[in-house]
Amino acid sequence: MATTLQVYAAYAAACEEVERPTVILAMTVKGYGTSEAGEASNETHSLKKLDMKSLQAFAIALVCRSATKISSRCLLSTAEDSPEMRYMRERRAELGGHIPARRKNLVCVRHRPAARSPGS
């Protein structure tokens, strides 16, 4: 199976090709990157929360690359008044809150009928 670097190299080569069409045939692993919590398992699509062991495996695989960094600084929380948290809260407010909901006050958009062509 290809490594992430090999996939990137194939994609870069395909993007640089200008003389002919290029196709990348990729064999993927369902849930890649979710560590043993979901990788190659049928639970991947319904996976909502990770236990601590799975979270650590995920962090080591994709973020920290080292188990020692996890406890030191790799998985830090963002301060409540930080610019990042303000940004996330503003975007969440624009989307209507944390829980998705059906809205009943929908605006009906009327489309103009298509112009008739001569002879029809």
C-alpha positions as CSV (number, residue, x, y, z in Angstrom):
1,M,0.0,0.0,0.0
2,A,1.2,3.5,-0.8
3,T,2.4,5.9,1.8
4,T,1.1,9.4,2.1
5,L,4.2,10.7,0.5
6,Q,3.8,8.4,-2.5
7,V,0.2,9.5,-2.9
8,Y,1.2,13.2,-2.8
9,A,4.0,12.5,-5.3
10,A,1.5,10.8,-7.7
11,Y,-0.9,13.7,-7.4
12,A,1.8,16.3,-8.0
13,A,3.0,14.4,-11.1
14,A,-0.6,14.3,-12.4
15,C,-1.0,18.0,-11.9
16,E,2.1,18.8,-13.8
17,E,1.2,16.7,-16.8
18,V,-0.1,18.9,-19.5
19,E,0.2,16.8,-22.7
20,R,-2.3,14.0,-21.9
21,P,-5.0,13.1,-19.5
22,T,-3.8,11.5,-16.2
23,V,-5.6,9.1,-13.9
24,I,-4.5,8.0,-10.4
25,L,-5.9,4.6,-9.4
26,A,-5.9,4.6,-5.6
27,M,-6.6,1.7,-3.3
28,T,-7.8,3.2,0.0
29,V,-8.4,2.0,3.5
30,K,-11.8,2.9,4.9
31,G,-11.3,5.2,7.9
32,Y,-7.6,5.9,7.2
33,G,-6.1,8.0,9.9
34,T,-8.7,7.1,12.6
35,S,-6.2,4.7,14.1
36,E,-7.5,1.4,15.5
37,A,-10.7,3.1,16.5
38,G,-12.1,3.0,13.0
39,E,-9.5,2.2,10.4
40,A,-10.7,-0.6,8.1
41,S,-13.7,-1.2,10.2
42,N,-17.4,-0.9,9.3
43,E,-17.9,1.4,12.3
44,T,-16.0,4.2,10.7
45,H,-19.0,6.1,9.4
46,S,-20.8,6.1,12.7
47,L,-17.7,6.8,14.8
48,K,-18.6,9.8,17.0
49,K,-16.2,9.7,20.0
50,L,-12.8,8.2,20.6
51,D,-11.7,6.7,23.8
52,M,-8.4,8.0,25.3
53,K,-6.3,5.1,23.8
54,S,-7.7,5.7,20.3
55,L,-7.3,9.5,20.7
56,Q,-3.7,9.0,21.6
57,A,-3.1,6.7,18.6
58,F,-4.8,9.2,16.3
59,A,-2.6,12.0,17.7
60,I,0.6,10.0,17.3
61,A,-0.3,9.0,13.8
62,L,-1.3,12.4,12.5
63,V,-0.4,15.2,14.8
64,C,2.5,14.6,17.2
65,R,4.4,11.7,15.8
66,S,5.6,11.0,19.3
67,A,3.9,9.7,22.5
68,T,6.0,12.0,24.7
69,K,4.6,15.2,23.0
70,I,1.0,14.2,23.8
71,S,1.3,15.0,27.4
72,S,3.6,18.0,27.0
73,R,2.1,20.3,24.4
74,C,0.6,18.5,21.4
75,L,-3.0,18.3,22.5
76,L,-3.5,21.7,24.2
77,S,-6.9,23.4,24.6
78,T,-7.4,26.8,23.2
79,A,-8.1,29.7,25.6
80,E,-11.8,30.7,25.8
81,D,-11.1,34.3,24.8
82,S,-8.5,33.4,22.0
83,P,-9.1,34.7,18.5
84,E,-9.5,31.0,17.4
85,M,-12.3,30.4,19.8
86,R,-14.0,33.7,18.9
87,Y,-13.8,32.8,15.2
88,M,-15.3,29.3,15.8
89,R,-18.1,30.7,17.9
90,E,-19.0,33.3,15.3
91,R,-19.1,30.7,12.5
92,R,-21.2,28.4,14.7
93,A,-23.6,31.3,15.4
94,E,-23.9,32.0,11.6
95,L,-24.8,28.3,11.1
96,G,-27.6,28.5,13.7
97,G,-26.0,27.0,16.7
98,H,-24.4,23.7,17.8
99,I,-27.3,21.5,17.0
100,P,-28.6,21.3,13.4
101,A,-32.3,22.0,13.0
102,R,-34.9,22.1,10.3
103,R,-36.1,25.7,9.7
104,K,-39.7,26.3,9.0
105,N,-39.5,29.9,7.8
106,L,-38.0,29.0,4.4
107,V,-37.9,31.6,1.6
108,C,-39.5,30.4,-1.6
109,V,-37.5,31.3,-4.7
110,R,-39.5,31.5,-7.9
111,H,-37.6,30.9,-11.1
112,R,-38.5,32.8,-14.3
113,P,-39.8,30.4,-17.0
114,A,-37.3,29.6,-19.7
115,A,-37.6,31.7,-22.8
116,R,-39.5,30.0,-25.6
117,S,-37.4,29.3,-28.7
118,P,-38.9,30.4,-32.1
119,G,-41.1,27.8,-33.6
120,S,-42.0,26.0,-30.4
